[in-house]
Amino acid sequence: MPSQRFAPPSEVPGLAARRIAADIVDGVLHKHRTLDEQLDGTGAHPGLKTLADRDRALMRRLVATILRRLGTLGHVLSRLLDKGIPSDAPRAQSALLIGAAQILWMDVPDHAAVDLSVRLVQSDRRAARYAGLVNAVLRRCAREGQALVEEVAAQSLDLPPWLLARWSAHYGEATARDMALALAHEPSLDLTVKSDAAQWASRLHGEVLTTGSVRTVLHGAVTMLPGFTEGQWWVQDAAAALPVRLFGDIKGKSIADLCAAPGGKTAQLAQSGAHVTALDRSPARVARLRENLTRLSLQAETVVADAVEWAGPPEGFDGILIDAPCTSTGTIRRHPDVAWLRQESDIAAMTVLQQRLLKKSVSLLKPGGTLVYCTCSLEPEEGEHAIAALLAAEPALRRVPIEASEVSGLSEIITTEGDLRTLPSHLPNADPKLGGLDGFFAARLVKS
């Protein structure tokens, strides 16, 4: 019988989750890879398959916490390190971020956070020599870190300076600070339900928002929640569910959703009784859209095409929805990597594409038809300025201002021009996890 001392040691519980979290954080910060591509699909981290559900949830929360609090973490660690974070060993940097995030914001015992971060660097050839440093810094973080966080709480360090400057200029400094504060909290799960929102809120231990969406703080795999398999609801931020409502009664009308995948708005249109043509340029995304519609038992014609090049039917459409590709800065509360992957220079390229989509939509719209344009961006160039430019160039279009009654009486989300503009700080709640909205812009135009 072989001696037990030659058996391979079993890995310390929780270390694999932290190792994968370190890889994914490194992927975002140093390789410019999005969270979505690292967590799902063909490019997903191979180690995810080996994690239990509990460890996978811990890993996701770790990554999100680090990216949400990255500026504050940088401040704390810079105060605790005499020579700065080691630049020649990325795993040492990741281990410090992971350990500090757990100590400062997560329900993990300090000793476990320190020990597992030390093990993380010990298992990496380049970083192993920094094990003593990581141990000492994180022990200091447990003693002194909270005070260091509080001393910069009002400085909005967790947004890139260029983004904070833009929001301060456009929305005002006080609102920009409120937005930054809202983004610091893990958001709830929002669902659009087919019917009986109150019943589903009760079953999912959530609440019905004034907009009609169901909001819950349940964690775990969405596919395991009651009603998912039966197709009774789909995941959709409460703000993202508002633009479709701007069409009004669309039963029996022909509506084109020009940037449709993954299909939340397509599902809303189909559920409202419209004849929907759902278009997207990505075959993989259209396949996912079809899967979602099948689960929801909803019908739509799906087309794989570039909307700008698509001919469309000669008779045109009664309505067109453009949820345009954009910088997605309004989704940072759910996708914290966006803040660190986007650059200010990205905005100009997006606005060119948005104008091409808007001009194309005019040719696809019947006289008297309605165009709803929306983006999940907080940048005015991709919202307010885009619509102003279109109206100046297309005399056949006119804006139809949105009324508060169409958006559940939320007058604060309507601009002076009559467009919709939601902010992360809107819909506040005493429990920050139950408050907030994604940042969205939407405008409604009619062709004469």
N, C-alpha and C positions, 0 to 999 in steps of 0.2 A: 504494500500500500504506500503510495507516494507521500512523502513528508508534507505536512500542511504549510511548512515555512516556504515551500516553493510554489504554492498556489498564488495566482495573480491577486493582488489586493483589490477588494471591492472599492469603488469610488465613493467618496464622501457624499452623502445625500445633499442635493442642491447645487453641487459643483458644476454638473453638466449644464444646468439651466443658466448659470452665471457665465460659463464659458461661451455658450451660444449668444447670450446677451452681449458679451464683449465683442464677439465677431460681428454682430449686427450693428452695434454702435460704431465700430470701426468702419463698417461698410458705408454707413451714412456720412460720417465725418471726414473720412480719408479717401473713400472710393466713389463718393457721390452716388450711391445706390439708394433707391427709395425703400422705405419699410415694406411697402406692398410687394415689391419684387423679391425681397429677401424672406418674406413670410409665407407667400403663396405662389403657386404655379411652378413652372419649370425651373425658375431661378431660385427657388426657396432653399434655405440653408438645409443641407442634408441631415444634420443632427436633429432637426425638429421631429423626424419620424420616430426617434428613440425616446422622446420625452413623454412622460405621463401627462395627462390633462392638467393636473395641478401645477406641475413644473412648467408646462407651456404657458399657463396663465401668469405665473410668477415672472417668467422671462419677458413676456410682453409688457407687463407692468413696469419691470425694471427699465427696459429700453425706453418706454414712453416717459417715465419719470425723469430719466437722465436728459432726454431731449427737451422736455418741458422746462427743466430747471438748469439748463446748461450754463447760462450766464452766471447764475448765482453759485453753481458748483465751481465754476472757474474762479470766482472771487474767493470763495472759502478756501479752496486748495492753494491758491496763490498766497494767501495769508499764512497758511500752515507749512508751506514749503520755502526753504531758504533760497533754493536755486531754481525754482519753477518745476513744472511737471517734466520728467525725463522725456526728451524728444527722440531718443534713439531706441526706445522700446515701447511700441504702441500698446502692448499688453499691460505695461505698468500704468500707463495713462488710463486705460479702460478699467483696470482693477481699482484704481483710486476713485474714479467716477462711480463705479458700481457700489463700492463700499460706502462712500459718502452719501449717495442717494438713499441707501437703505437706512443709514444712521439718522439722517435728517428728516425723511418723509415717509418711510415705510415701517410697517409693523414687523420688524425683524430685530431680534435681540442684538445689541451692539457687538457682543463677543462673537456671535455667529457671523455678522457682517465683516468684522475684521479678519477672522480666521479664514473664511472662504476667499476673501480677496488676496490674502497672503498665499494661500494654496494656488490661486489662479496664476500669480506671477512665478511661483516656484516651478510650475509645470511648463513654463515657457523658457526656452534656452536663452533668448536675448534679455528677458526681463528678470530672470532668477536672482541676479545680483541686487535687485532693488527690493527684495522681500522684506528686509529689515526696515527700509525707508517706508514702504507701504504700511507695515505694522505700526510704526511710530506715528505716522501722519494720521492714520485712521483712529488711533487711540486718542490723539489730540482732538480730532474732529468730534469724537463722542463727548469730550469734555467742553470744548470751546465752540463747536460748530454752530449751535443754535443762536448764540449771541452774534456770530458773524453774519448769519442769514438775516437777522433782525436789523442789523445796522444798514443794510442796503435794500430793505423791503420796499421802500418807496421809489427806487431808482429804475424799475422795469428793466433789469439786466437780462431777462430771459428772452428778449427779442433782439434780433440783429439791429445795430444802431441805424442802418439805412431805413429799415422798416418802421421803427419807432418814430424816426424823424418824419417820414411820409404821413403816418397816421396822425401825428401831432399837428402837422400843417393842415391836413384836410379836415380832421374831426375835432381838433382842439386838444390841448395837452391833458386836460382832465379826463376827457372821454378816452383818449389813447391809453392813459394809465388804467382806467376801468377795464378796457379791452385786454390789456396785458395781464391784469389780475385774474380775469375770467379764464384766460388761456392757461393759467398755472394749475388748474384743477382738472382731474380726470373727468370727462363728460359722461353723462348717462347714455342709455341706449334708447333711441327714439324709433317708434314703429308707426307705420301707416296701416290701419286696420280696415278690412273690408266693411265691417258693420259692427255695431254694439261695442263701441270703444270702452264704455264703463265696465262691461263684463270682462273684456280682455285686460283692462287695467287691474281689475281685482285678481284675475287668475295669474297675472305676471307681477303682482305685488308692486304696481306702479300707480301712476295717476294720469288722468286725462288733462292735457294742456288746454288752454283757452282756444288754441288753433285746431283742436280735434285730434292731434297726435297723442299716442300713448307713450309716456316716459317712464322707464324703469331703471333701477340700478342693479338689476340682477347680473351676475357674472357667469362666466362659463361659455361653452359652445352654444352659439345662437341656434344651431340646428337641433339642439336637444330641448329647446324651450317649447312649452305647450303651444300648439297652433301652427308651428313652422311647417311640419310635414303635411299638414292638412291645407296649407296655403291660405291661412286666414289673415296673414299680415306680411309685411316686408319691412326691412330695416331702411329708414330714411329720416335724416335729420328734419326736425320740425320746420326749419326755415326752407329746406329744399322742397317741402311739400306744398309751399304756398304758391309758386308761379303758375302751376296748372289751374289753380282756382280762378286765375284772372281771365280765363276764357269764358267763364259763366257756363250756361247750359250748352253742352256740346253733343248731346245724344243724337246719333244719326249723322253727325257731321264728319267730314274728312279732315283729319289732322295729321300733319307730318312732324315727327320728332327727329330732327336732323342730326343730333349728336346723342343717340339714345342710350347706349350701353352705360351702366349695367342694367338699366331698365326701370328704375323707380318711378320716373315720371311717365314712361310708357304705360306702366301698370295703372297709374292714376287715370290716364286718358282712357284706357280700355275699360276700366272699372266704371267710368262715367258714361259709357255707352258710345264713344266715338269709334269711327272706322280709322284705325291708326296704322300709319306707315312708319316703321321704326328703322332709322338709317344709322349705320356706323361704318367707319372705314376699316376696322379691325375684325377679321374673321373670328378670332378667338373671343373677342368681346361680344360679337353678335351671337356666337354659340352660347356664351354665358347668359345673355339676355333671353334667348329662347328657352334655356333651362329654367330660368326664373319665371317666365310666363307660363310654362308647362306646370310648374309647381303651384302657381296661383290660379290655374285653370282660366287664364285670360287669353284673348286672341289679339294678334296684331300681325300685319304683314312685315316681315323683316327683310332688309336689303343691306348687302355689303357693298358700300360705295363711298367715295369721297363726296361729301355734300356739295362742295364747290363745283365739281365736275358733273354732277348727276343731272340728267335731263328732266326727270320727273314726268308725271302724266300731263298731256296737253291741256286738260281741263283745269289743272291747278288744284289748290287746296282751300278749304274754308278757314283753316287755321294752321299756323306753323309755330312750333316751339323750337327755339335754339338755346340749349344749355351749352354755351360755347366753351371750347377749350380755353383755359386761362391759367394764370399763375397760382390759382387755388389758395391764395393767402387767407381766404375766409374759412378754410377747413383746418387751420392749424390746431384747433382744440382737439380734433380727432386724428389729425395726421401731423404730429409735432415735428417730423422730419422736414416738412415743407419750409419751415422758417429757416433752416440751415442749408437747404439745397437750392433755394431760389436766390437769384441775384436781381438787383434793380434793372439791369440791362435786359432781363427776360421780358419785361413788360412790353417793350416796343415791338418785339417779334409777335407777341400774342395779339396785340391790337391790329396788326396787319391782317392776320388770319380772321379775327372777329369781324372786321369791316368787309372782307370778302364773303364771309358767311351771311352777313346782314344783307348785302347787295344781292346775293343769289336768292335769298328768301323772298325778296320783293317780286322777282320774276316768277316764283312758284306760287304766289298768293293770288287767289281770286279777288276781283274788285269787291270791296265790302268785307274782305277777309281780315282776320285778326292775327297779328304777329306778337308773340311773347318772347322777349329776349331776356336771358338771365345768365349770370356768371356767379361762381362761388369765390369771387375775388373781392377784396376790400379796396382795390386800387381804382380811383375815379376814372383813369384812362380806359379801363375795361368795362365800365358801367356808364356813369353819367356822361362822360365825354364821348363815348362810343355812340350813344343815342343822339346826342346833340349833333355830331358829325353826320349821322345818317339822315336826320330830319333836314339838315341844311342841304344835303345832296339829293334828296328824294322828295320833291314837292307833293307827290301822290300820297305820302304818308302823313298821318297826324297822330299825336299822342292822345290816348284816352286815359285821363288821370284815374288812379286807383283810389277807391273810397275806403275809409276805415271799416265800414260794415262788411267789406269783402275779405278782410283779413282779421276777423274776430274782434274788431274794435281797437286793434293795436295801432292807434294813430301815430305813436312814436316811431314806427317803422316806415312811415310814408314821408317822402321828401317834399320840399316846397313845390317841386315841379310835378308831383303826383306819381313818382316812381316808388318802388319798394326798395328799402335798404335796411337789412338786418345787421346787427353787430353782435360780437361774442358777449357783450355785456347786457344785451337785451334779455327780457324775461328773467329777471333776477329772482333768487330764491334764498331763504335763510340758510338752506343747505346748499353750498356751492355746487355739489354734484348734481343737483336737480335744477340748476339754473343755466341760463345761457342759450345761445343759438349760434349756428354757423353764420359766417358773414356772407350775405347774399345780396345781389342786386337784381331787380327785374323791372322791365318796362313793358307797357302794352301799347301797341300801335295798330291803327286800322288803315287799310288801303282804300282810297276813294275810288 
